[in-house]
Amino acid sequence: MASTQHKVKAYTLSTCGWCKKTKALLKALEVEYEYIDVDTLAAEELAEVKREIAKFNPLVSFPTLVIDGGKKVIVGFKEDEITKCLG
């Protein structure tokens, strides 16, 4: 059963290998999470989501994990950091 100890939102790209690794790691850790594949959004929604990401990651790079509403933000595939925080 997936852990709901933390609220995790992942901003990813559908074609990004590091994003896929991040999703696989979250699944392996049995962490329940929500994700948005940003590159699949319509133009008007894309602009809004990019503004949302910029609040946590000004570079708007992927993957960006927002944990517990921004109390912790992990940018990039940082396996050790993700495991330490959510494992």
Secondary structure, DSSP 8 states (H G I E B T S, - for coil): --EEEEEEEEEE-TT-HHHHHHHHHHHHTTEEEEEEEGGGS-HHHHHHHHHHHHHH-TT--S-EEEEGGGTEEEES--HHHHHHHH-
